[in-house]
């Protein structure tokens, strides 16, 4: 039993090391793409996975009438929502969603959207990809998104929308009169190395502990 348990712990330890390598690769990808100059949405690759984390500049007309709420988003421990605003770009039928950032909401879903309009109509941030399916909205509030996906977004809006959305960056300070912008994903390695060390330590404890028990058992019989 100790050997089986130790083998399982070792496997989990190597899995965490593999996750660490994946995190490093993702960090390199994010850093490389984000370091480029901002481009227009029309210049993004058609391959949505290749467009992720590229810097984008969106200039158009925010459609606040059809703005969506991404519910239950926490920020520094406080409940709130993210504001997903369709932006209509001149000369294009397809709108692009801009995640304008976070606003405090006590229940994580209710907000007076009219108080949170931006003065600017140009947003600079990084591109991300909607999950294709699996989303949902509140039963009696279709504009409040519970789980994000492209199919839910597309059903809510009366015009075509891009499968790529843009996370606007800027002032991330929490204030009562403006939306708190989000930031790029953290480029650290996460806790994977410490978790791997813990799993290897558990494996060692299992084997050493079993050895001690066996030795004590033999001593008591002699």
C-alpha atoms as an extended CHARMM CRD file, in Angstrom:
* protein
*
       222  EXT
         1         1  UNK       CA              0.0000000000        0.0000000000        0.0000000000  PROA      1               0.0000000000
         2         2  UNK       CA              2.8450000000        2.3710000000        0.8020000000  PROA      2               0.0000000000
         3         3  UNK       CA              4.5320000000        1.6700000000       -2.5330000000  PROA      3               0.0000000000
         4         4  UNK       CA              1.2550000000        2.2710000000       -4.4230000000  PROA      4               0.0000000000
         5         5  UNK       CA              0.6470000000        5.4990000000       -2.5260000000  PROA      5               0.0000000000
         6         6  UNK       CA              4.2250000000        6.6520000000       -3.1230000000  PROA      6               0.0000000000
         7         7  UNK       CA              3.9550000000        5.8680000000       -6.8450000000  PROA      7               0.0000000000
         8         8  UNK       CA              0.7650000000        7.9120000000       -7.0690000000  PROA      8               0.0000000000
         9         9  UNK       CA              2.4010000000       10.8460000000       -5.2740000000  PROA      9               0.0000000000
        10        10  UNK       CA              5.4470000000       10.7010000000       -7.5620000000  PROA      10              0.0000000000
        11        11  UNK       CA              3.1990000000       10.7120000000      -10.6120000000  PROA      11              0.0000000000
        12        12  UNK       CA              1.3480000000       13.7590000000       -9.3020000000  PROA      12              0.0000000000
        13        13  UNK       CA              4.6850000000       15.4410000000       -8.6150000000  PROA      13              0.0000000000
        14        14  UNK       CA              5.8340000000       14.9710000000      -12.2100000000  PROA      14              0.0000000000
        15        15  UNK       CA              2.4160000000       16.1640000000      -13.3970000000  PROA      15              0.0000000000
        16        16  UNK       CA              2.9450000000       19.4040000000      -11.4840000000  PROA      16              0.0000000000
        17        17  UNK       CA              6.3870000000       19.8060000000      -13.0740000000  PROA      17              0.0000000000
        18        18  UNK       CA              4.7390000000       19.3170000000      -16.4670000000  PROA      18              0.0000000000
        19        19  UNK       CA              2.1850000000       22.0050000000      -15.5760000000  PROA      19              0.0000000000
        20        20  UNK       CA              5.0920000000       24.2830000000      -14.6680000000  PROA      20              0.0000000000
        21        21  UNK       CA              6.6120000000       23.7890000000      -18.1100000000  PROA      21              0.0000000000
        22        22  UNK       CA              3.2460000000       24.5480000000      -19.7080000000  PROA      22              0.0000000000
        23        23  UNK       CA              3.0000000000       27.7230000000      -17.6230000000  PROA      23              0.0000000000
        24        24  UNK       CA              6.4600000000       28.7880000000      -18.7650000000  PROA      24              0.0000000000
        25        25  UNK       CA              5.5320000000       28.2180000000      -22.3990000000  PROA      25              0.0000000000
        26        26  UNK       CA              2.3160000000       30.2010000000      -21.9470000000  PROA      26              0.0000000000
        27        27  UNK       CA              4.2160000000       33.0590000000      -20.2960000000  PROA      27              0.0000000000
        28        28  UNK       CA              6.6510000000       33.1910000000      -23.2020000000  PROA      28              0.0000000000
        29        29  UNK       CA              3.7220000000       33.2350000000      -25.6460000000  PROA      29              0.0000000000
        30        30  UNK       CA              1.8900000000       36.0090000000      -23.8000000000  PROA      30              0.0000000000
        31        31  UNK       CA              5.0250000000       38.0990000000      -23.3790000000  PROA      31              0.0000000000
        32        32  UNK       CA              6.0410000000       37.7150000000      -27.0190000000  PROA      32              0.0000000000
        33        33  UNK       CA              2.6550000000       38.5790000000      -28.4770000000  PROA      33              0.0000000000
        34        34  UNK       CA              1.9110000000       41.4050000000      -26.0760000000  PROA      34              0.0000000000
        35        35  UNK       CA              5.2570000000       43.0910000000      -26.7520000000  PROA      35              0.0000000000
        36        36  UNK       CA              4.2730000000       43.8100000000      -30.3690000000  PROA      36              0.0000000000
        37        37  UNK       CA              2.6650000000       47.0560000000      -31.5140000000  PROA      37              0.0000000000
        38        38  UNK       CA             -1.1210000000       47.3330000000      -31.2490000000  PROA      38              0.0000000000
        39        39  UNK       CA             -2.9860000000       46.3870000000      -34.4260000000  PROA      39              0.0000000000
        40        40  UNK       CA             -6.5250000000       46.9330000000      -35.6920000000  PROA      40              0.0000000000
        41        41  UNK       CA             -9.0950000000       44.1240000000      -35.2570000000  PROA      41              0.0000000000
        42        42  UNK       CA             -9.1430000000       43.5480000000      -39.0430000000  PROA      42              0.0000000000
        43        43  UNK       CA             -5.4320000000       42.6620000000      -38.8620000000  PROA      43              0.0000000000
        44        44  UNK       CA             -5.8970000000       39.8370000000      -36.3640000000  PROA      44              0.0000000000
        45        45  UNK       CA             -5.2260000000       36.3000000000      -37.6430000000  PROA      45              0.0000000000
        46        46  UNK       CA             -8.2950000000       34.3160000000      -38.5900000000  PROA      46              0.0000000000
        47        47  UNK       CA             -7.0080000000       31.5160000000      -36.4010000000  PROA      47              0.0000000000
        48        48  UNK       CA             -8.4160000000       32.6220000000      -33.0490000000  PROA      48              0.0000000000
        49        49  UNK       CA             -5.7770000000       30.7030000000      -31.0700000000  PROA      49              0.0000000000
        50        50  UNK       CA             -3.0500000000       32.5980000000      -32.9420000000  PROA      50              0.0000000000
        51        51  UNK       CA             -4.7190000000       35.9210000000      -32.1250000000  PROA      51              0.0000000000
        52        52  UNK       CA             -4.8050000000       35.4300000000      -28.3710000000  PROA      52              0.0000000000
        53        53  UNK       CA             -2.8040000000       37.9580000000      -26.3200000000  PROA      53              0.0000000000
        54        54  UNK       CA             -1.9260000000       40.1470000000      -29.2970000000  PROA      54              0.0000000000
        55        55  UNK       CA             -2.1720000000       43.8700000000      -28.6240000000  PROA      55              0.0000000000
        56        56  UNK       CA             -5.2330000000       45.3810000000      -30.2800000000  PROA      56              0.0000000000
        57        57  UNK       CA             -6.5590000000       48.9070000000      -30.7460000000  PROA      57              0.0000000000
        58        58  UNK       CA            -10.3380000000       49.1140000000      -31.0980000000  PROA      58              0.0000000000
        59        59  UNK       CA            -11.7730000000       52.4150000000      -32.3740000000  PROA      59              0.0000000000
        60        60  UNK       CA            -15.4970000000       52.6460000000      -32.9590000000  PROA      60              0.0000000000
        61        61  UNK       CA            -18.8700000000       53.3460000000      -31.4250000000  PROA      61              0.0000000000
        62        62  UNK       CA            -19.6150000000       51.5740000000      -28.1190000000  PROA      62              0.0000000000
        63        63  UNK       CA            -23.1340000000       50.1270000000      -28.1850000000  PROA      63              0.0000000000
        64        64  UNK       CA            -24.0940000000       50.6560000000      -24.5610000000  PROA      64              0.0000000000
        65        65  UNK       CA            -27.7180000000       49.7590000000      -25.3180000000  PROA      65              0.0000000000
        66        66  UNK       CA            -26.6640000000       46.1270000000      -25.8240000000  PROA      66              0.0000000000
        67        67  UNK       CA            -23.9510000000       46.0030000000      -23.1670000000  PROA      67              0.0000000000
        68        68  UNK       CA            -23.5810000000       42.7060000000      -21.3040000000  PROA      68              0.0000000000
        69        69  UNK       CA            -22.7300000000       41.9290000000      -17.7070000000  PROA      69              0.0000000000
        70        70  UNK       CA            -20.3130000000       39.0990000000      -16.9300000000  PROA      70              0.0000000000
        71        71  UNK       CA            -21.5080000000       38.2080000000      -13.4510000000  PROA      71              0.0000000000
        72        72  UNK       CA            -19.6960000000       37.2070000000      -10.2560000000  PROA      72              0.0000000000
        73        73  UNK       CA            -16.2510000000       38.6490000000      -10.9780000000  PROA      73              0.0000000000
        74        74  UNK       CA            -14.1660000000       39.3510000000       -7.8840000000  PROA      74              0.0000000000
        75        75  UNK       CA            -11.5090000000       42.0510000000       -7.7070000000  PROA      75              0.0000000000
        76        76  UNK       CA             -9.1770000000       42.3430000000       -4.7240000000  PROA      76              0.0000000000
        77        77  UNK       CA            -11.6570000000       40.3060000000       -2.7000000000  PROA      77              0.0000000000
        78        78  UNK       CA            -14.7060000000       42.4210000000       -3.5590000000  PROA      78              0.0000000000
        79        79  UNK       CA            -17.7580000000       41.1810000000       -5.5100000000  PROA      79              0.0000000000
        80        80  UNK       CA            -18.5430000000       42.7570000000       -8.8310000000  PROA      80              0.0000000000
        81        81  UNK       CA            -19.0380000000       42.3260000000      -12.5600000000  PROA      81              0.0000000000
        82        82  UNK       CA            -17.1230000000       42.7950000000      -15.7970000000  PROA      82              0.0000000000
        83        83  UNK       CA            -18.6580000000       44.9960000000      -18.4880000000  PROA      83              0.0000000000
        84        84  UNK       CA            -18.7120000000       43.4830000000      -21.9860000000  PROA      84              0.0000000000
        85        85  UNK       CA            -19.4370000000       46.2770000000      -24.4410000000  PROA      85              0.0000000000
        86        86  UNK       CA            -20.0400000000       45.7030000000      -28.1740000000  PROA      86              0.0000000000
        87        87  UNK       CA            -18.1020000000       48.1940000000      -30.2750000000  PROA      87              0.0000000000
        88        88  UNK       CA            -19.3490000000       48.8870000000      -33.8230000000  PROA      88              0.0000000000
        89        89  UNK       CA            -16.4240000000       49.6240000000      -36.1210000000  PROA      89              0.0000000000
        90        90  UNK       CA            -17.1660000000       51.8670000000      -39.1350000000  PROA      90              0.0000000000
        91        91  UNK       CA            -17.2100000000       49.9030000000      -42.3740000000  PROA      91              0.0000000000
        92        92  UNK       CA            -17.6590000000       46.5170000000      -40.6620000000  PROA      92              0.0000000000
        93        93  UNK       CA            -20.8640000000       44.5850000000      -40.0260000000  PROA      93              0.0000000000
        94        94  UNK       CA            -19.3050000000       42.4830000000      -37.2620000000  PROA      94              0.0000000000
        95        95  UNK       CA            -18.9700000000       44.0600000000      -33.8420000000  PROA      95              0.0000000000
        96        96  UNK       CA            -16.1640000000       43.2860000000      -31.4490000000  PROA      96              0.0000000000
        97        97  UNK       CA            -16.7200000000       42.8900000000      -27.7280000000  PROA      97              0.0000000000
        98        98  UNK       CA            -14.5230000000       44.9020000000      -25.3890000000  PROA      98              0.0000000000
        99        99  UNK       CA            -14.1850000000       43.8100000000      -21.7820000000  PROA      99              0.0000000000
       100       100  UNK       CA            -13.9970000000       47.3100000000      -20.3230000000  PROA      100             0.0000000000
       101       101  UNK       CA            -13.1570000000       46.0430000000      -16.8430000000  PROA      101             0.0000000000
       102       102  UNK       CA            -14.5840000000       45.5830000000      -13.3760000000  PROA      102             0.0000000000
       103       103  UNK       CA            -17.2370000000       47.4490000000      -11.4040000000  PROA      103             0.0000000000
       104       104  UNK       CA            -18.3390000000       46.7930000000       -7.8280000000  PROA      104             0.0000000000
       105       105  UNK       CA            -21.7100000000       45.0480000000       -7.4180000000  PROA      105             0.0000000000
       106       106  UNK       CA            -22.8440000000       43.7650000000       -4.0100000000  PROA      106             0.0000000000
       107       107  UNK       CA            -24.6520000000       40.7310000000       -5.4460000000  PROA      107             0.0000000000
       108       108  UNK       CA            -22.2620000000       40.2270000000       -8.3500000000  PROA      108             0.0000000000
       109       109  UNK       CA            -24.9310000000       40.6390000000      -11.0300000000  PROA      109             0.0000000000
       110       110  UNK       CA            -26.9480000000       43.8590000000      -10.6230000000  PROA      110             0.0000000000
       111       111  UNK       CA            -25.7030000000       47.2090000000      -11.9030000000  PROA      111             0.0000000000
       112       112  UNK       CA            -26.9950000000       50.5070000000      -13.2480000000  PROA      112             0.0000000000
       113       113  UNK       CA            -25.1260000000       50.4020000000      -16.5480000000  PROA      113             0.0000000000
       114       114  UNK       CA            -25.9500000000       54.0110000000      -17.4520000000  PROA      114             0.0000000000
       115       115  UNK       CA            -23.5040000000       55.2420000000      -14.8090000000  PROA      115             0.0000000000
       116       116  UNK       CA            -20.4970000000       53.4840000000      -16.3120000000  PROA      116             0.0000000000
       117       117  UNK       CA            -20.1750000000       54.7820000000      -19.8560000000  PROA      117             0.0000000000
       118       118  UNK       CA            -16.6480000000       55.6310000000      -21.0160000000  PROA      118             0.0000000000
       119       119  UNK       CA            -15.8830000000       59.0410000000      -22.4310000000  PROA      119             0.0000000000
       120       120  UNK       CA            -13.4430000000       57.5550000000      -24.9270000000  PROA      120             0.0000000000
       121       121  UNK       CA            -14.3400000000       55.4080000000      -27.9090000000  PROA      121             0.0000000000
       122       122  UNK       CA            -10.8420000000       53.9570000000      -28.3940000000  PROA      122             0.0000000000
       123       123  UNK       CA             -9.7700000000       50.9370000000      -26.3610000000  PROA      123             0.0000000000
       124       124  UNK       CA             -6.3190000000       49.3580000000      -26.3180000000  PROA      124             0.0000000000
       125       125  UNK       CA             -5.7530000000       45.9410000000      -24.8170000000  PROA      125             0.0000000000
       126       126  UNK       CA             -5.0890000000       42.3320000000      -25.6910000000  PROA      126             0.0000000000
       127       127  UNK       CA             -7.1450000000       39.8600000000      -27.6920000000  PROA      127             0.0000000000
       128       128  UNK       CA             -8.6850000000       36.7570000000      -26.1940000000  PROA      128             0.0000000000
       129       129  UNK       CA            -10.9210000000       33.9990000000      -27.5050000000  PROA      129             0.0000000000
       130       130  UNK       CA            -14.4600000000       33.2120000000      -26.3780000000  PROA      130             0.0000000000
       131       131  UNK       CA            -15.0600000000       29.5780000000      -25.4520000000  PROA      131             0.0000000000
       132       132  UNK       CA            -17.1610000000       28.2590000000      -28.3180000000  PROA      132             0.0000000000
       133       133  UNK       CA            -19.8900000000       26.5870000000      -26.2320000000  PROA      133             0.0000000000
       134       134  UNK       CA            -20.8760000000       25.8280000000      -22.6700000000  PROA      134             0.0000000000
       135       135  UNK       CA            -22.0060000000       29.2900000000      -21.6760000000  PROA      135             0.0000000000
       136       136  UNK       CA            -25.1870000000       30.3760000000      -19.9560000000  PROA      136             0.0000000000
       137       137  UNK       CA            -27.0590000000       33.4870000000      -18.8870000000  PROA      137             0.0000000000
       138       138  UNK       CA            -29.4560000000       34.2150000000      -16.0680000000  PROA      138             0.0000000000
       139       139  UNK       CA            -32.9340000000       32.8270000000      -16.7550000000  PROA      139             0.0000000000
       140       140  UNK       CA            -34.7760000000       36.1460000000      -16.6410000000  PROA      140             0.0000000000
       141       141  UNK       CA            -31.7720000000       38.3800000000      -17.4660000000  PROA      141             0.0000000000
       142       142  UNK       CA            -30.3010000000       37.3910000000      -20.8410000000  PROA      142             0.0000000000
       143       143  UNK       CA            -27.8630000000       40.3180000000      -20.7120000000  PROA      143             0.0000000000
       144       144  UNK       CA            -26.2860000000       38.8910000000      -17.5290000000  PROA      144             0.0000000000
       145       145  UNK       CA            -23.7900000000       36.1770000000      -18.4530000000  PROA      145             0.0000000000
       146       146  UNK       CA            -23.1640000000       33.4540000000      -15.8950000000  PROA      146             0.0000000000
       147       147  UNK       CA            -20.7100000000       31.3420000000      -17.9400000000  PROA      147             0.0000000000
       148       148  UNK       CA            -18.9430000000       32.9140000000      -20.8620000000  PROA      148             0.0000000000
       149       149  UNK       CA            -19.1140000000       31.4630000000      -24.3830000000  PROA      149             0.0000000000
       150       150  UNK       CA            -19.4550000000       32.6750000000      -27.9330000000  PROA      150             0.0000000000
       151       151  UNK       CA            -22.8360000000       31.0510000000      -28.5240000000  PROA      151             0.0000000000
       152       152  UNK       CA            -24.4210000000       32.8750000000      -25.5780000000  PROA      152             0.0000000000
       153       153  UNK       CA            -22.9120000000       36.2090000000      -26.6370000000  PROA      153             0.0000000000
       154       154  UNK       CA            -24.0310000000       35.7500000000      -30.2480000000  PROA      154             0.0000000000
       155       155  UNK       CA            -27.6050000000       34.8990000000      -29.2490000000  PROA      155             0.0000000000
       156       156  UNK       CA            -27.8900000000       38.0330000000      -27.1270000000  PROA      156             0.0000000000
       157       157  UNK       CA            -26.8340000000       40.5750000000      -29.7560000000  PROA      157             0.0000000000
       158       158  UNK       CA            -28.9050000000       41.6150000000      -32.8200000000  PROA      158             0.0000000000
       159       159  UNK       CA            -25.8690000000       41.6890000000      -35.1550000000  PROA      159             0.0000000000
       160       160  UNK       CA            -22.8160000000       39.5180000000      -35.9100000000  PROA      160             0.0000000000
       161       161  UNK       CA            -20.0270000000       39.5200000000      -33.3360000000  PROA      161             0.0000000000
       162       162  UNK       CA            -16.4080000000       38.4260000000      -33.5590000000  PROA      162             0.0000000000
       163       163  UNK       CA            -15.2920000000       35.2430000000      -31.7230000000  PROA      163             0.0000000000
       164       164  UNK       CA            -12.3440000000       37.3280000000      -30.5120000000  PROA      164             0.0000000000
       165       165  UNK       CA            -12.8780000000       39.8850000000      -27.7830000000  PROA      165             0.0000000000
       166       166  UNK       CA            -10.5150000000       42.5160000000      -26.3950000000  PROA      166             0.0000000000
       167       167  UNK       CA             -9.6120000000       43.0370000000      -22.7520000000  PROA      167             0.0000000000
       168       168  UNK       CA             -9.0960000000       46.7810000000      -22.3630000000  PROA      168             0.0000000000
       169       169  UNK       CA             -6.0760000000       47.8080000000      -20.3110000000  PROA      169             0.0000000000
       170       170  UNK       CA             -5.4400000000       51.0460000000      -18.4920000000  PROA      170             0.0000000000
       171       171  UNK       CA             -5.9680000000       52.4220000000      -15.0080000000  PROA      171             0.0000000000
       172       172  UNK       CA             -6.6900000000       49.4120000000      -12.7900000000  PROA      172             0.0000000000
       173       173  UNK       CA             -7.2970000000       51.4700000000       -9.6410000000  PROA      173             0.0000000000
       174       174  UNK       CA            -10.6810000000       50.8790000000       -8.0500000000  PROA      174             0.0000000000
       175       175  UNK       CA            -12.7390000000       54.0860000000       -8.0530000000  PROA      175             0.0000000000
       176       176  UNK       CA            -16.3970000000       54.9960000000       -7.5550000000  PROA      176             0.0000000000
       177       177  UNK       CA            -16.6800000000       56.9610000000      -10.7900000000  PROA      177             0.0000000000
       178       178  UNK       CA            -14.9000000000       54.7830000000      -13.3500000000  PROA      178             0.0000000000
       179       179  UNK       CA            -14.4440000000       51.2120000000      -14.4830000000  PROA      179             0.0000000000
       180       180  UNK       CA            -11.3430000000       49.4830000000      -13.1280000000  PROA      180             0.0000000000
       181       181  UNK       CA             -9.3980000000       48.1490000000      -16.0960000000  PROA      181             0.0000000000
       182       182  UNK       CA             -8.0410000000       44.6310000000      -15.9610000000  PROA      182             0.0000000000
       183       183  UNK       CA             -4.4010000000       43.6250000000      -16.4420000000  PROA      183             0.0000000000
       184       184  UNK       CA             -2.5340000000       41.0630000000      -18.5130000000  PROA      184             0.0000000000
       185       185  UNK       CA             -2.4280000000       37.5370000000      -17.0780000000  PROA      185             0.0000000000
       186       186  UNK       CA              0.2990000000       37.1330000000      -14.4230000000  PROA      186             0.0000000000
       187       187  UNK       CA              3.5540000000       35.9260000000      -15.9720000000  PROA      187             0.0000000000
       188       188  UNK       CA              4.7660000000       33.8750000000      -13.0270000000  PROA      188             0.0000000000
       189       189  UNK       CA              5.2670000000       30.1330000000      -12.7120000000  PROA      189             0.0000000000
       190       190  UNK       CA              2.4880000000       29.6660000000      -10.2040000000  PROA      190             0.0000000000
       191       191  UNK       CA              2.6250000000       27.2040000000       -7.2980000000  PROA      191             0.0000000000
       192       192  UNK       CA              3.4470000000       24.1400000000       -9.4140000000  PROA      192             0.0000000000
       193       193  UNK       CA              7.0380000000       23.6830000000       -8.1880000000  PROA      193             0.0000000000
       194       194  UNK       CA              6.0440000000       23.8580000000       -4.5230000000  PROA      194             0.0000000000
       195       195  UNK       CA              3.1820000000       21.4280000000       -5.1800000000  PROA      195             0.0000000000
       196       196  UNK       CA              5.5980000000       19.0150000000       -6.8880000000  PROA      196             0.0000000000
       197       197  UNK       CA              7.9710000000       19.1660000000       -3.9180000000  PROA      197             0.0000000000
       198       198  UNK       CA              5.0640000000       18.4350000000       -1.5920000000  PROA      198             0.0000000000
       199       199  UNK       CA              4.0080000000       15.3710000000       -3.6140000000  PROA      199             0.0000000000
       200       200  UNK       CA              7.5830000000       14.0410000000       -3.6760000000  PROA      200             0.0000000000
       201       201  UNK       CA              7.7800000000       14.6340000000        0.0810000000  PROA      201             0.0000000000
       202       202  UNK       CA              4.5370000000       12.6740000000        0.5890000000  PROA      202             0.0000000000
       203       203  UNK       CA              6.0290000000        9.7900000000       -1.4130000000  PROA      203             0.0000000000
       204       204  UNK       CA              9.1480000000        9.8320000000        0.7630000000  PROA      204             0.0000000000
       205       205  UNK       CA              7.0890000000        9.9000000000        3.9510000000  PROA      205             0.0000000000
       206       206  UNK       CA              4.9910000000        6.9570000000        2.7300000000  PROA      206             0.0000000000
       207       207  UNK       CA              8.0560000000        4.7990000000        1.9950000000  PROA      207             0.0000000000
       208       208  UNK       CA             10.0400000000        5.8030000000        5.0850000000  PROA      208             0.0000000000
       209       209  UNK       CA              6.9900000000        5.3990000000        7.2950000000  PROA      209             0.0000000000
       210       210  UNK       CA              6.3170000000        1.9350000000        5.8800000000  PROA      210             0.0000000000
       211       211  UNK       CA              9.9350000000        0.9760000000        6.4900000000  PROA      211             0.0000000000
       212       212  UNK       CA              9.7460000000        2.0910000000       10.1010000000  PROA      212             0.0000000000
       213       213  UNK       CA              6.5310000000        0.1390000000       10.6700000000  PROA      213             0.0000000000
       214       214  UNK       CA              8.0530000000       -3.0110000000        9.1400000000  PROA      214             0.0000000000
       215       215  UNK       CA             11.2180000000       -2.6510000000       11.2020000000  PROA      215             0.0000000000
       216       216  UNK       CA              9.2540000000       -2.1680000000       14.4170000000  PROA      216             0.0000000000
       217       217  UNK       CA              7.1050000000       -5.1760000000       13.5920000000  PROA      217             0.0000000000
       218       218  UNK       CA             10.1520000000       -7.3970000000       13.0930000000  PROA      218             0.0000000000
       219       219  UNK       CA             11.7400000000       -6.0980000000       16.3120000000  PROA      219             0.0000000000
       220       220  UNK       CA              8.6290000000       -6.9020000000       18.3190000000  PROA      220             0.0000000000
       221       221  UNK       CA              8.5680000000      -10.4950000000       17.0100000000  PROA      221             0.0000000000
       222       222  UNK       CA             12.2690000000      -11.1700000000       17.7370000000  PROA      222             0.0000000000
